Amino acid sequence: MSGPLIRPATSGDIPRIAEIFGASRLIAYRGLVPDADILASSDPDRPKWRELLEAENQDFLVAELDGTVQAMAVLEIPKLHSLHVHPDAQGSGIGRALLAYCREKSSPAGMELYCLLGNDRAAAFYEKAGMRRTGTVEQDIYGKIYPAARYAFDG
């Protein structure tokens, strides 16, 4: 197995991105966000996917392992809006590689992200990667407001 290939997302990636997004969020947000909201947001025909592809102020990225897209991220410097890894690829290092890529791309502006309170696995992932919790914010998820922790890299 070679290392991950990180590249811009294409329209052909959308079905797999939607699958990753939904599968990851069903695990991460279980008991925090209604499953029905998560499933609706992971529809491959959702207009948001096309908007992300066409956005000029954001990077819509995917990461492949052995030719299969296993992770996705949306970066609008300095904010990482989204980073999701398919459950089957969690622990493979692809998430760490994608986070490091986004951090490097954000430098020297720095990078921050929001992590839903209660999403303990993601919080531990970000902290292990060297991010520091800098506060608490309100995050809009599917039109509802949830408390989230703000994380940032020092320096």
MARDOLO-439323 format. One record per residue (C-alpha): residue number from 1; residue in one letter; chain; x, y, z. Coordinates in steps of 0.001 Angstrom, whole numbers, plus 500000, padded with zeros to 6 digits. Each point is the difference from the previous one (the first is absolute). Layout:
% residues N
+-----+----+----+--------+--------+--------+
:   i : aa : ch :     xx :     yy :     zz :
+-----+----+----+--------+--------+--------+
: NUM :  A :  A :      X :      Y :      Z :
...
+-----+----+----+--------+--------+--------+
***
This chain:
% residues 155
+-----+----+----+--------+--------+--------+
:   i : aa : ch :     xx :     yy :     zz :
+-----+----+----+--------+--------+--------+
:   1 :  M :  A : 500000 : 500000 : 500000 :
:   2 :  S :  A : 501357 : 503414 : 499030 :
:   3 :  G :  A : 499345 : 503285 : 501819 :
:   4 :  P :  A : 496865 : 502016 : 499391 :
:   5 :  L :  A : 499519 : 502061 : 496858 :
:   6 :  I :  A : 498400 : 503358 : 500848 :
:   7 :  R :  A : 498400 : 501866 : 497113 :
:   8 :  P :  A : 497125 : 502344 : 499111 :
:   9 :  A :  A : 496587 : 498349 : 499928 :
:  10 :  T :  A : 498262 : 499492 : 496653 :
:  11 :  S :  A : 496357 : 499509 : 499077 :
:  12 :  G :  A : 500713 : 496288 : 499605 :
:  13 :  D :  A : 500989 : 499842 : 503679 :
:  14 :  I :  A : 496685 : 501323 : 501312 :
:  15 :  P :  A : 498241 : 496646 : 500565 :
:  16 :  R :  A : 502960 : 498714 : 502022 :
:  17 :  I :  A : 500384 : 503322 : 501857 :
:  18 :  A :  A : 496321 : 499892 : 500959 :
:  19 :  E :  A : 500439 : 496410 : 501215 :
:  20 :  I :  A : 503060 : 500937 : 502095 :
:  21 :  F :  A : 498283 : 503093 : 501391 :
:  22 :  G :  A : 496907 : 498061 : 501080 :
:  23 :  A :  A : 501781 : 496922 : 501374 :
:  24 :  S :  A : 502483 : 502092 : 501980 :
:  25 :  R :  A : 497359 : 502325 : 501440 :
:  26 :  L :  A : 497659 : 497156 : 500947 :
:  27 :  I :  A : 502745 : 498721 : 502295 :
:  28 :  A :  A : 501410 : 503337 : 501192 :
:  29 :  Y :  A : 496663 : 501723 : 500612 :
:  30 :  R :  A : 497987 : 497017 : 501287 :
:  31 :  G :  A : 497846 : 501218 : 502874 :
:  32 :  L :  A : 501019 : 503610 : 499350 :
:  33 :  V :  A : 498251 : 500765 : 496687 :
:  34 :  P :  A : 496881 : 498225 : 498653 :
:  35 :  D :  A : 500921 : 497192 : 497577 :
:  36 :  A :  A : 497355 : 501262 : 497544 :
:  37 :  D :  A : 501856 : 503323 : 499673 :
:  38 :  I :  A : 503282 : 498199 : 499353 :
:  39 :  L :  A : 498479 : 497703 : 497389 :
:  40 :  A :  A : 498357 : 502920 : 498179 :
:  41 :  S :  A : 503312 : 501883 : 499855 :
:  42 :  S :  A : 501821 : 497025 : 498491 :
:  43 :  D :  A : 497790 : 499811 : 496906 :
:  44 :  P :  A : 502329 : 500038 : 496954 :
:  45 :  D :  A : 497459 : 502191 : 498166 :
:  46 :  R :  A : 500171 : 502667 : 502719 :
:  47 :  P :  A : 500766 : 503367 : 498321 :
:  48 :  K :  A : 502662 : 500782 : 502621 :
:  49 :  W :  A : 502439 : 497522 : 498386 :
:  50 :  R :  A : 499907 : 501871 : 496664 :
:  51 :  E :  A : 500328 : 503337 : 501814 :
:  52 :  L :  A : 503160 : 498749 : 501718 :
:  53 :  L :  A : 501472 : 498881 : 496673 :
:  54 :  E :  A : 499360 : 503421 : 498472 :
:  55 :  A :  A : 501071 : 502151 : 502972 :
:  56 :  E :  A : 503049 : 502117 : 499245 :
:  57 :  N :  A : 500829 : 500878 : 503616 :
:  58 :  Q :  A : 500167 : 496421 : 501309 :
:  59 :  D :  A : 501922 : 496821 : 499386 :
:  60 :  F :  A : 497782 : 496927 : 499690 :
:  61 :  L :  A : 502419 : 497111 : 500457 :
:  62 :  V :  A : 499986 : 496220 : 499975 :
:  63 :  A :  A : 502605 : 497516 : 501159 :
:  64 :  E :  A : 500450 : 496614 : 498360 :
:  65 :  L :  A : 501542 : 496805 : 501290 :
:  66 :  D :  A : 500868 : 497451 : 497334 :
:  67 :  G :  A : 497829 : 501800 : 497440 :
:  68 :  T :  A : 496874 : 500264 : 502176 :
:  69 :  V :  A : 498779 : 503282 : 501460 :
:  70 :  Q :  A : 499897 : 499464 : 503767 :
:  71 :  A :  A : 499925 : 503560 : 501398 :
:  72 :  M :  A : 498833 : 503503 : 499153 :
:  73 :  A :  A : 500599 : 503522 : 501270 :
:  74 :  V :  A : 498753 : 503522 : 499368 :
:  75 :  L :  A : 502532 : 502735 : 500747 :
:  76 :  E :  A : 499246 : 503718 : 499865 :
:  77 :  I :  A : 503179 : 501487 : 501435 :
:  78 :  P :  A : 500330 : 500371 : 502928 :
:  79 :  K :  A : 496988 : 497769 : 500799 :
:  80 :  L :  A : 499828 : 496273 : 499413 :
:  81 :  H :  A : 496247 : 499575 : 499543 :
:  82 :  S :  A : 499934 : 496252 : 499650 :
:  83 :  L :  A : 502264 : 496976 : 500244 :
:  84 :  H :  A : 498471 : 496535 : 499772 :
:  85 :  V :  A : 501554 : 496561 : 499634 :
:  86 :  H :  A : 498031 : 496924 : 498992 :
:  87 :  P :  A : 499614 : 497728 : 503064 :
:  88 :  D :  A : 501810 : 497173 : 498174 :
:  89 :  A :  A : 503083 : 502239 : 499582 :
:  90 :  Q :  A : 500066 : 501543 : 503468 :
:  91 :  G :  A : 503298 : 499223 : 501695 :
:  92 :  S :  A : 501818 : 499641 : 496661 :
:  93 :  G :  A : 501724 : 503389 : 500241 :
:  94 :  I :  A : 498033 : 501547 : 497142 :
:  95 :  G :  A : 498261 : 502453 : 502328 :
:  96 :  R :  A : 503316 : 501101 : 501514 :
:  97 :  A :  A : 501448 : 500473 : 496513 :
:  98 :  L :  A : 497016 : 502052 : 498838 :
:  99 :  L :  A : 500068 : 502153 : 503153 :
: 100 :  A :  A : 503751 : 500597 : 499561 :
: 101 :  Y :  A : 499454 : 500940 : 496346 :
: 102 :  C :  A : 497315 : 502521 : 500982 :
: 103 :  R :  A : 502202 : 501424 : 502740 :
: 104 :  E :  A : 502897 : 500468 : 497574 :
: 105 :  K :  A : 497718 : 501596 : 497416 :
: 106 :  S :  A : 498672 : 502403 : 502669 :
: 107 :  S :  A : 503438 : 501113 : 501145 :
: 108 :  P :  A : 500898 : 502731 : 500965 :
: 109 :  A :  A : 496369 : 501051 : 500595 :
: 110 :  G :  A : 499526 : 497130 : 502433 :
: 111 :  M :  A : 497010 : 497709 : 500099 :
: 112 :  E :  A : 496981 : 499552 : 502231 :
: 113 :  L :  A : 497016 : 497690 : 500067 :
: 114 :  Y :  A : 496884 : 499310 : 502042 :
: 115 :  C :  A : 499337 : 496617 : 501588 :
: 116 :  L :  A : 496529 : 499204 : 501308 :
: 117 :  L :  A : 500034 : 499542 : 503777 :
: 118 :  G :  A : 499529 : 496304 : 500691 :
: 119 :  N :  A : 501950 : 498962 : 496898 :
: 120 :  D :  A : 502731 : 498692 : 502282 :
: 121 :  R :  A : 501794 : 497872 : 497419 :
: 122 :  A :  A : 500508 : 502971 : 497685 :
: 123 :  A :  A : 501060 : 502234 : 502901 :
: 124 :  A :  A : 502640 : 497444 : 501000 :
: 125 :  F :  A : 501162 : 499756 : 496362 :
: 126 :  Y :  A : 500474 : 503775 : 499727 :
: 127 :  E :  A : 501738 : 500244 : 503371 :
: 128 :  K :  A : 502362 : 497138 : 499112 :
: 129 :  A :  A : 500825 : 501866 : 496770 :
: 130 :  G :  A : 501109 : 502994 : 502063 :
: 131 :  M :  A : 496891 : 502157 : 499895 :
: 132 :  R :  A : 498977 : 501889 : 503105 :
: 133 :  R :  A : 496465 : 500736 : 501160 :
: 134 :  T :  A : 499644 : 503781 : 499999 :
: 135 :  G :  A : 496347 : 500510 : 500905 :
: 136 :  T :  A : 496388 : 499014 : 499523 :
: 137 :  V :  A : 497768 : 501204 : 497161 :
: 138 :  E :  A : 496541 : 499385 : 498611 :
: 139 :  Q :  A : 500023 : 497925 : 496827 :
: 140 :  D :  A : 497176 : 499826 : 497484 :
: 141 :  I :  A : 499457 : 496412 : 498912 :
: 142 :  Y :  A : 497071 : 499390 : 497667 :
: 143 :  G :  A : 498336 : 503235 : 501121 :
: 144 :  K :  A : 500227 : 499195 : 503703 :
: 145 :  I :  A : 502462 : 501507 : 502472 :
: 146 :  Y :  A : 502329 : 497718 : 501976 :
: 147 :  P :  A : 502842 : 500793 : 502410 :
: 148 :  A :  A : 503438 : 499322 : 498547 :
: 149 :  A :  A : 503603 : 500341 : 501095 :
: 150 :  R :  A : 502289 : 502237 : 497952 :
: 151 :  Y :  A : 503417 : 498450 : 499299 :
: 152 :  A :  A : 503091 : 501651 : 498536 :
: 153 :  F :  A : 503632 : 499232 : 499395 :
: 154 :  D :  A : 502410 : 502095 : 502040 :
: 155 :  G :  A : 502171 : 502333 : 497959 :
+-----+----+----+--------+--------+--------+
***
